[in-house]
Amino acid sequence: MHPLQHPLAGAARTALACLDLTRLGDDDTEADIARLCARAVGPAWRGGAVAAVCVWPRFVALARSLLPRAVAVAAVANFPDGSADVARARADTEAIVADGGDEVDVVLPYRDLDAAPALLDVVRRAARGRRLKVILETGVLADEAAIGRACRIALDAGADFLKTSTGRTRVGATPAAARLLLEAIAAHPRARPRAGIKASGGIRTVAEAAIYIGLVADLLGAQALVPQRFRLGASALLDDIESVLGGRPVPADDRPY
């Protein structure tokens, strides 16, 4: 089948343009990050680069030096545990900014929501001028009420994105959680025109990504299906995107995980 005739070709192109290609292994090396950045830009036949790469703060400067400006460099703060240690979250954020990072993915103190506003206020200030994604860890929060509260805290603090999860817990992104995040954005008067969602954790196929694409279109409108308001945080997903768009399988040694 010609790739343009593939039933998921449209979803694959959206997923590619909105993908945060991620590598957060505990033993990552500079060589790993160099391979990640090469995959982020990709071959010409693929039709475009990803939206961003997401790495540990210590690799921000390297990633920025290897990527064109059109590909953002994101890095994680307060990751993955989401402690209430404000000094740690500030230090991570300041390091990301100092090394040229464009985006900060900070983990909300999801086990202590009372501590979250103060921590996010400090991080938002430290990340001024950068895009701020707040990871809520929806698979751990107790119920819909807790997720809703976490969403409001993040949006009130000026989050640019609500992100479902770190990918380090048993439950990652789910359509049900994504819907709650999107509903919170749609209901927030300041966030609705500008904020977005990042679905992260366990999304491996274009068919799965298409579910989140549909939710964003339904709740925020098709105009929100752009990298400024929609992201998919994944690594293995790029394999399936390339398969749908007509690429060849990626050698195992070159995959992010």
Residue frames as qw, qx, qy, qz and C-alpha x, y, z in Angstrom:
[[0.000, 0.888, 0.460, 0.000, 0.00, 0.00, 0.00],
 [0.341, 0.559, -0.054, 0.754, 1.29, 3.45, -0.86],
 [0.311, -0.220, -0.581, 0.719, 1.97, 5.33, 2.44],
 [0.198, -0.015, 0.006, -0.980, -0.35, 8.17, 1.45],
 [0.612, -0.206, -0.516, -0.563, -3.19, 5.64, 1.18],
 [0.370, -0.102, -0.832, 0.400, -2.62, 4.18, 4.62],
 [0.344, -0.728, -0.514, -0.295, -5.73, 4.80, 6.76],
 [0.565, -0.729, -0.198, 0.332, -3.58, 6.12, 9.59],
 [0.583, 0.320, 0.071, 0.744, -1.30, 8.33, 7.46],
 [0.098, -0.780, -0.097, -0.611, -2.94, 11.55, 8.66],
 [0.712, -0.698, -0.019, -0.074, -2.67, 10.51, 12.29],
 [0.853, -0.099, 0.024, 0.512, 0.95, 9.48, 11.73],
 [0.379, 0.536, 0.046, 0.753, 1.85, 12.89, 10.31],
 [0.376, -0.800, -0.028, -0.468, 0.18, 14.64, 13.25],
 [0.863, -0.489, -0.013, 0.128, 1.88, 12.33, 15.72],
 [0.746, 0.171, 0.000, 0.644, 5.28, 12.95, 14.13],
 [0.146, 0.658, 0.026, 0.738, 4.89, 16.74, 14.19],
 [0.497, -0.697, 0.079, -0.512, 3.76, 16.62, 17.83],
 [0.923, -0.159, -0.313, 0.158, 6.16, 13.97, 19.15],
 [0.260, -0.825, 0.472, -0.168, 8.52, 14.48, 22.08],
 [0.851, 0.229, -0.461, 0.106, 11.09, 11.80, 21.26],
 [0.537, -0.746, 0.253, -0.301, 12.19, 10.73, 24.70],
 [0.768, 0.158, -0.550, 0.289, 15.22, 9.09, 26.25],
 [0.387, -0.711, 0.309, -0.499, 15.37, 8.95, 30.06],
 [0.907, -0.056, -0.399, 0.123, 17.36, 5.83, 30.79],
 [0.598, -0.790, 0.091, 0.098, 19.32, 5.81, 34.03],
 [0.676, -0.349, 0.407, 0.504, 22.51, 4.87, 32.19],
 [0.549, 0.811, 0.188, 0.069, 22.15, 7.11, 29.12],
 [0.607, -0.294, 0.238, 0.699, 25.39, 8.19, 27.45],
 [0.124, 0.636, -0.185, -0.739, 26.33, 11.00, 25.09],
 [0.004, 0.120, -0.845, -0.521, 26.36, 8.49, 22.25],
 [0.107, 0.491, 0.859, -0.092, 22.77, 7.54, 23.09],
 [0.127, 0.760, 0.279, -0.574, 21.72, 11.19, 22.93],
 [0.032, 0.460, -0.530, -0.712, 23.51, 11.69, 19.62],
 [0.028, 0.162, 0.927, 0.338, 21.56, 8.78, 18.13],
 [0.093, 0.648, 0.675, -0.341, 18.33, 10.16, 19.59],
 [0.097, 0.698, -0.026, -0.709, 18.93, 13.54, 17.97],
 [0.010, 0.227, -0.751, -0.620, 19.69, 11.94, 14.61],
 [0.032, 0.393, 0.912, 0.112, 16.40, 10.08, 14.76],
 [0.073, 0.676, 0.442, -0.585, 14.57, 13.24, 15.79],
 [0.163, 0.559, -0.319, -0.748, 15.58, 14.99, 12.57],
 [0.756, 0.260, 0.584, -0.145, 15.09, 11.84, 10.55],
 [0.412, 0.036, 0.657, 0.630, 15.52, 10.96, 6.89],
 [0.182, 0.171, -0.215, -0.944, 14.05, 13.18, 4.19],
 [0.306, -0.209, -0.807, -0.459, 11.47, 10.60, 3.11],
 [0.195, -0.411, -0.793, 0.405, 9.76, 10.83, 6.50],
 [0.005, 0.718, 0.452, 0.529, 8.56, 14.33, 5.75],
 [0.230, -0.821, 0.067, -0.518, 9.64, 16.18, 8.86],
 [0.282, 0.261, -0.729, 0.567, 11.28, 16.24, 12.26],
 [0.413, -0.549, -0.706, 0.172, 9.71, 15.68, 15.66],
 [0.178, -0.921, -0.159, -0.308, 8.57, 18.57, 17.86],
 [0.259, -0.808, 0.450, -0.279, 11.17, 18.02, 20.58],
 [0.683, 0.082, -0.688, 0.231, 13.56, 15.64, 22.22],
 [0.579, -0.717, 0.095, -0.377, 13.21, 15.08, 25.96],
 [0.709, 0.246, -0.538, 0.383, 16.32, 14.19, 27.96],
 [0.620, -0.573, -0.331, 0.421, 17.92, 14.48, 31.39],
 [0.040, -0.991, 0.011, 0.129, 19.11, 18.00, 32.29],
 [0.526, -0.568, 0.465, 0.429, 22.76, 16.93, 31.99],
 [0.530, 0.160, 0.658, 0.510, 22.28, 16.31, 28.26],
 [0.268, 0.864, 0.342, -0.256, 20.52, 19.57, 27.36],
 [0.021, -0.797, 0.355, 0.489, 23.60, 21.37, 26.04],
 [0.312, -0.180, 0.843, 0.401, 24.62, 18.39, 23.91],
 [0.375, 0.539, 0.753, 0.050, 21.15, 17.94, 22.44],
 [0.185, 0.899, 0.152, -0.366, 20.85, 21.65, 21.70],
 [0.123, -0.652, 0.544, 0.514, 24.18, 21.58, 19.85],
 [0.285, -0.036, 0.898, 0.333, 23.09, 18.65, 17.67],
 [0.273, 0.602, 0.750, -0.026, 19.59, 19.77, 16.73],
 [0.127, 0.420, 0.315, 0.842, 18.24, 22.47, 14.43],
 [0.133, -0.027, 0.377, -0.916, 16.39, 25.28, 16.18],
 [0.597, -0.124, -0.358, -0.707, 13.09, 23.96, 14.83],
 [0.746, -0.235, -0.623, 0.017, 13.40, 20.96, 17.17],
 [0.386, -0.770, 0.213, -0.461, 12.96, 21.96, 20.80],
 [0.468, 0.166, -0.782, 0.376, 15.03, 20.52, 23.63],
 [0.650, -0.587, -0.057, -0.479, 12.96, 19.51, 26.65],
 [0.397, 0.225, -0.793, 0.404, 14.31, 18.16, 29.91],
 [0.618, -0.550, -0.540, -0.152, 12.81, 16.84, 33.11],
 [0.007, -0.477, 0.473, -0.741, 12.82, 18.44, 36.55],
 [0.538, -0.245, 0.527, -0.611, 11.90, 16.91, 39.89],
 [0.838, 0.232, -0.324, -0.374, 11.85, 13.61, 38.00],
 [0.340, -0.281, -0.706, -0.555, 10.59, 10.97, 38.39],
 [0.292, -0.317, -0.816, 0.385, 9.44, 10.99, 42.00],
 [0.174, -0.691, -0.331, -0.618, 7.84, 14.45, 42.17],
 [0.480, -0.336, -0.559, 0.587, 9.16, 15.34, 45.59],
 [0.118, -0.939, -0.317, -0.054, 8.11, 18.50, 47.42],
 [0.600, -0.416, 0.074, 0.679, 11.74, 19.70, 47.51],
 [0.301, 0.932, 0.157, -0.131, 11.46, 23.20, 46.07],
 [0.202, -0.783, 0.474, 0.348, 15.23, 23.75, 46.00],
 [0.520, -0.075, 0.786, 0.324, 15.76, 20.62, 43.92],
 [0.474, 0.670, 0.564, 0.090, 13.04, 21.53, 41.43],
 [0.102, 0.967, -0.062, -0.226, 14.46, 25.04, 41.11],
 [0.348, -0.595, 0.620, 0.373, 18.00, 23.74, 40.59],
 [0.559, 0.216, 0.752, 0.275, 16.89, 21.31, 37.88],
 [0.366, 0.844, 0.392, 0.005, 14.96, 24.06, 36.10],
 [0.069, -0.924, 0.241, 0.288, 17.77, 26.59, 36.31],
 [0.470, -0.346, 0.709, 0.395, 20.22, 24.03, 34.89],
 [0.530, 0.485, 0.665, 0.204, 17.90, 23.32, 31.96],
 [0.218, 0.958, 0.172, -0.076, 17.52, 27.02, 31.19],
 [0.275, -0.805, 0.401, 0.341, 21.23, 27.76, 31.59],
 [0.470, -0.203, 0.760, 0.401, 22.19, 25.05, 29.09],
 [0.192, 0.216, -0.492, -0.821, 19.80, 26.27, 26.42],
 [0.112, 0.323, 0.940, -0.018, 16.73, 24.12, 27.04],
 [0.207, -0.226, -0.364, -0.879, 13.48, 25.26, 25.50],
 [0.692, -0.381, -0.314, -0.527, 11.01, 23.31, 27.62],
 [0.079, -0.313, 0.799, -0.508, 10.79, 22.06, 31.20],
 [0.702, -0.263, -0.563, -0.349, 8.79, 18.94, 32.07],
 [0.077, -0.376, 0.655, -0.651, 8.39, 19.18, 35.84],
 [0.445, -0.300, -0.843, -0.037, 6.77, 16.54, 38.04],
 [0.441, -0.608, -0.016, -0.660, 4.04, 17.91, 40.29],
 [0.051, -0.229, 0.845, -0.481, 4.32, 16.81, 43.94],
 [0.581, -0.192, -0.533, -0.585, 1.39, 14.50, 43.31],
 [0.564, -0.279, -0.742, 0.232, 1.65, 12.82, 46.73],
 [0.266, -0.523, -0.415, 0.695, 1.35, 16.19, 48.48],
 [0.234, 0.668, 0.472, 0.525, -0.88, 18.48, 46.46],
 [0.294, -0.920, -0.206, 0.155, -0.83, 21.04, 49.26],
 [0.509, -0.549, 0.289, 0.597, 2.87, 21.59, 48.48],
 [0.593, 0.383, 0.532, 0.468, 2.34, 21.84, 44.73],
 [0.195, 0.945, 0.230, 0.129, 1.41, 25.55, 44.31],
 [0.323, -0.874, 0.273, 0.238, 4.57, 26.84, 46.01],
 [0.629, -0.213, 0.598, 0.448, 6.83, 24.51, 44.05],
 [0.509, 0.562, 0.536, 0.372, 5.21, 25.34, 40.72],
 [0.020, 0.994, 0.086, -0.065, 5.41, 29.06, 41.44],
 [0.420, -0.692, 0.455, 0.371, 9.19, 28.78, 41.88],
 [0.590, 0.059, 0.683, 0.427, 9.59, 26.59, 38.79],
 [0.382, 0.802, 0.432, 0.154, 7.42, 28.86, 36.66],
 [0.086, -0.970, 0.136, 0.184, 9.60, 31.82, 37.61],
 [0.494, -0.499, 0.603, 0.379, 12.82, 29.91, 36.95],
 [0.501, 0.228, 0.737, 0.393, 11.49, 28.76, 33.59],
 [0.251, 0.780, 0.191, -0.540, 10.35, 32.20, 32.48],
 [0.314, 0.661, -0.439, -0.522, 10.32, 32.39, 28.70],
 [0.093, 0.198, -0.956, -0.195, 10.35, 28.59, 28.37],
 [0.694, -0.189, -0.421, -0.553, 7.46, 26.25, 27.81],
 [0.244, -0.295, 0.777, -0.500, 6.39, 24.55, 31.06],
 [0.694, -0.116, -0.605, -0.373, 4.82, 21.08, 31.04],
 [0.405, -0.408, 0.596, -0.560, 3.52, 19.85, 34.38],
 [0.473, 0.040, -0.871, -0.130, 3.48, 16.07, 34.89],
 [0.594, -0.400, 0.138, -0.684, 0.50, 15.09, 37.04],
 [0.081, 0.170, -0.974, 0.127, 1.10, 11.31, 37.33],
 [0.629, -0.103, -0.082, -0.766, -2.58, 10.61, 36.76],
 [0.742, -0.014, -0.656, -0.137, -2.18, 6.86, 37.21],
 [0.410, -0.046, -0.707, 0.575, -1.26, 7.38, 40.85],
 [0.253, -0.153, 0.202, -0.934, -3.67, 10.15, 41.85],
 [0.270, 0.086, 0.872, -0.398, -6.51, 8.62, 43.82],
 [0.335, 0.587, 0.733, -0.082, -9.56, 9.63, 41.82],
 [0.314, 0.656, 0.409, 0.552, -11.08, 12.11, 39.38],
 [0.263, -0.951, -0.157, -0.029, -11.38, 14.75, 42.07],
 [0.611, -0.582, 0.249, 0.475, -7.65, 14.55, 42.81],
 [0.541, 0.219, 0.476, 0.658, -6.80, 14.75, 39.10],
 [0.088, 0.848, 0.378, 0.360, -9.09, 17.74, 38.73],
 [0.421, -0.888, 0.000, 0.188, -7.44, 19.48, 41.66],
 [0.644, -0.296, 0.372, 0.599, -3.97, 18.79, 40.27],
 [0.409, 0.529, 0.477, 0.570, -5.05, 20.21, 36.90],
 [0.096, -0.949, -0.242, -0.180, -6.34, 23.41, 38.48],
 [0.566, -0.713, 0.151, 0.385, -3.16, 23.87, 40.52],
 [0.604, -0.038, 0.458, 0.651, -1.00, 23.48, 37.42],
 [0.262, 0.663, 0.467, 0.523, -3.12, 25.75, 35.23],
 [0.270, -0.947, -0.172, 0.013, -3.39, 28.42, 37.92],
 [0.593, -0.582, 0.261, 0.491, 0.42, 28.36, 38.11],
 [0.297, 0.782, -0.285, -0.468, 0.67, 29.11, 34.40],
 [0.589, -0.115, 0.760, 0.250, 1.40, 25.66, 32.99],
 [0.345, 0.437, -0.451, -0.698, 1.56, 25.57, 29.21],
 [0.625, 0.069, -0.714, -0.306, 0.87, 21.83, 29.13],
 [0.733, -0.339, 0.447, -0.384, -0.73, 19.26, 31.39],
 [0.422, 0.398, -0.803, -0.133, 1.14, 15.97, 31.03],
 [0.852, -0.272, -0.279, -0.349, -0.39, 12.66, 32.02],
 [0.904, -0.412, 0.098, 0.056, 2.55, 10.77, 33.50],
 [0.217, -0.757, 0.577, 0.216, 6.26, 10.14, 33.87],
 [0.781, 0.364, -0.469, -0.193, 6.06, 6.74, 32.23],
 [0.215, 0.395, -0.815, 0.366, 7.70, 5.28, 35.34],
 [0.484, -0.079, 0.627, -0.605, 4.56, 4.02, 37.10],
 [0.378, 0.157, 0.912, 0.043, 2.35, 1.03, 36.41],
 [0.352, 0.742, 0.571, 0.004, -0.36, 3.15, 34.76],
 [0.316, -0.108, 0.239, 0.912, 0.76, 5.68, 32.17],
 [0.295, 0.133, -0.168, -0.931, -1.41, 7.63, 29.77],
 [0.218, 0.381, 0.898, -0.029, -5.04, 6.57, 29.45],
 [0.013, -0.458, -0.492, -0.740, -7.81, 8.10, 27.34],
 [0.409, -0.751, -0.517, -0.030, -9.92, 8.58, 30.48],
 [0.493, -0.568, -0.122, 0.648, -7.19, 10.60, 32.18],
 [0.285, 0.061, 0.356, 0.888, -6.49, 12.58, 29.04],
 [0.138, -0.655, -0.571, -0.475, -10.15, 13.52, 28.81],
 [0.458, -0.767, -0.359, 0.270, -10.07, 14.85, 32.38],
 [0.450, -0.353, 0.116, 0.812, -7.02, 16.98, 31.57],
 [0.130, 0.284, 0.512, 0.800, -8.62, 18.33, 28.40],
 [0.271, -0.751, -0.563, -0.214, -11.85, 19.12, 30.22],
 [0.477, -0.667, -0.211, 0.532, -9.89, 21.01, 32.85],
 [0.323, -0.113, 0.298, 0.891, -8.16, 23.07, 30.16],
 [0.034, -0.482, -0.610, -0.628, -11.44, 23.76, 28.38],
 [0.384, -0.774, -0.503, -0.026, -13.03, 24.93, 31.66],
 [0.511, -0.510, -0.114, 0.683, -10.16, 27.20, 32.70],
 [0.301, 0.918, 0.225, -0.130, -10.73, 30.73, 31.37],
 [0.054, -0.856, 0.423, 0.293, -7.05, 31.64, 31.06],
 [0.441, -0.309, 0.802, 0.257, -5.82, 28.28, 29.88],
 [0.693, 0.455, 0.545, -0.125, -8.44, 27.42, 27.29],
 [0.525, 0.834, -0.054, -0.160, -7.08, 29.62, 24.48],
 [0.242, 0.801, -0.546, 0.038, -3.44, 28.60, 24.91],
 [0.439, -0.456, 0.756, -0.163, -2.72, 25.53, 27.07],
 [0.715, 0.276, -0.542, -0.345, -2.35, 22.00, 25.79],
 [0.882, -0.313, 0.295, -0.191, -1.88, 18.38, 26.75],
 [0.289, 0.539, -0.787, -0.079, 1.00, 15.93, 26.57],
 [0.952, -0.137, 0.048, -0.269, -0.04, 12.28, 26.63],
 [0.267, 0.624, -0.719, 0.150, 2.91, 10.25, 27.86],
 [0.400, -0.305, 0.798, -0.330, 3.48, 6.72, 29.07],
 [0.534, 0.099, 0.836, -0.078, 2.86, 3.55, 27.08],
 [0.611, 0.682, 0.113, -0.385, 1.80, 4.98, 23.72],
 [0.505, -0.332, 0.688, 0.402, 3.52, 2.78, 21.14],
 [0.383, 0.320, 0.748, 0.437, 1.39, 2.75, 17.99],
 [0.078, -0.086, -0.256, -0.960, -0.18, 5.30, 15.67],
 [0.427, -0.466, -0.681, -0.369, -3.55, 3.67, 16.34],
 [0.474, -0.554, -0.526, 0.438, -3.13, 4.44, 20.04],
 [0.221, -0.201, -0.010, 0.954, -1.94, 7.97, 19.28],
 [0.141, -0.328, -0.551, -0.754, -5.01, 8.51, 17.10],
 [0.391, -0.635, -0.663, 0.065, -7.23, 8.12, 20.17],
 [0.353, -0.566, -0.230, 0.709, -5.54, 11.11, 21.82],
 [0.108, 0.015, 0.393, 0.913, -5.60, 13.09, 18.59],
 [0.242, -0.511, -0.683, -0.461, -9.35, 12.57, 18.45],
 [0.409, -0.663, -0.527, 0.339, -9.83, 13.64, 22.06],
 [0.273, -0.358, 0.009, 0.893, -7.92, 16.88, 21.51],
 [0.042, -0.189, -0.540, -0.819, -9.93, 17.65, 18.38],
 [0.330, -0.590, -0.707, -0.207, -13.21, 16.96, 20.18],
 [0.458, -0.710, -0.425, 0.326, -12.50, 18.97, 23.33],
 [0.290, -0.611, 0.066, 0.733, -10.17, 21.77, 22.22],
 [0.543, 0.775, 0.039, -0.322, -10.83, 21.83, 18.49],
 [0.884, 0.318, 0.130, 0.316, -8.79, 20.73, 15.48],
 [0.255, 0.880, -0.189, 0.353, -6.82, 23.97, 15.69],
 [0.530, -0.726, 0.413, -0.147, -5.17, 22.61, 18.86],
 [0.960, 0.023, 0.224, 0.166, -3.53, 19.74, 16.97],
 [0.455, 0.782, -0.262, 0.335, -0.26, 21.60, 16.67],
 [0.681, 0.049, -0.518, 0.515, 3.01, 21.23, 18.64],
 [0.029, -0.399, 0.277, -0.874, 2.23, 24.40, 20.60],
 [0.598, -0.268, 0.235, -0.718, -0.75, 22.63, 22.23],
 [0.970, -0.040, 0.066, -0.232, -0.45, 18.89, 21.71],
 [0.144, 0.616, -0.774, 0.019, 2.41, 16.51, 22.40],
 [0.975, -0.106, -0.155, -0.119, 2.91, 12.77, 22.59],
 [0.209, -0.740, 0.630, -0.108, 5.73, 11.72, 24.89],
 [0.974, 0.050, 0.208, -0.078, 7.17, 8.48, 23.57],
 [0.202, -0.590, 0.691, 0.366, 10.13, 6.67, 22.16],
 [0.396, 0.063, 0.891, 0.210, 8.88, 3.48, 20.51],
 [0.459, 0.696, 0.419, -0.360, 6.03, 5.35, 18.83],
 [0.183, 0.727, -0.400, -0.527, 8.41, 6.70, 16.19],
 [0.246, -0.148, 0.919, 0.271, 8.98, 3.17, 14.92],
 [0.351, 0.505, 0.786, -0.055, 5.31, 2.78, 14.09],
 [0.239, 0.829, 0.061, -0.502, 5.02, 6.30, 12.67],
 [0.023, 0.573, -0.651, -0.498, 7.83, 5.49, 10.23],
 [0.292, 0.109, 0.939, 0.144, 6.21, 2.19, 9.37],
 [0.351, 0.700, 0.563, -0.264, 2.91, 3.89, 8.54],
 [0.211, 0.865, -0.121, -0.438, 4.64, 6.59, 6.52],
 [0.836, 0.534, -0.123, -0.029, 6.54, 4.02, 4.49],
 [0.011, -0.778, 0.617, -0.112, 9.84, 3.67, 6.30],
 [0.719, 0.157, -0.673, 0.072, 11.90, 0.63, 7.06],
 [0.770, -0.585, -0.248, 0.059, 12.17, -0.99, 10.50],
 [0.033, -0.878, 0.398, -0.263, 14.70, 0.69, 12.78],
 [0.651, 0.204, -0.677, 0.276, 17.68, -1.47, 13.84],
 [0.671, -0.620, -0.403, 0.051, 17.34, -2.46, 17.50],
 [0.626, -0.206, -0.196, 0.726, 20.65, -0.83, 18.45],
 [0.144, 0.237, 0.130, 0.952, 19.41, 2.56, 17.25],
 [0.381, -0.672, -0.529, -0.352, 16.12, 2.61, 19.14],
 [0.156, -0.695, 0.286, -0.641, 15.84, 4.98, 22.12],
 [0.645, -0.426, 0.518, -0.366, 15.15, 2.07, 24.45]]
